[in-house]
């Protein structure tokens, strides 16, 4: 994705008392895929191919998380 859309800065993992995360009884994630107040992000977020690419990467990450959790539950290394 960086080649087509330019550099997208990874702001890293943050922790905080976000209601959707803090008061959940299940694993939860909160994703920020861009900021509409950022001109470059807003342009990217109007592109259906960019949105599709984001969706694919999010799905891949969820599959990796699921697979690593199953491995750990079965007694293997992550």
Secondary structure, 3 states (H helix, E strand, C coil): CHHHHCCCCCCCCCCCCCHHHHCCCCCCCCCCCCCCCCHHHHHHHCCHHHHHHHHHHHHHHHHHHHHHHHHHHCCCCC
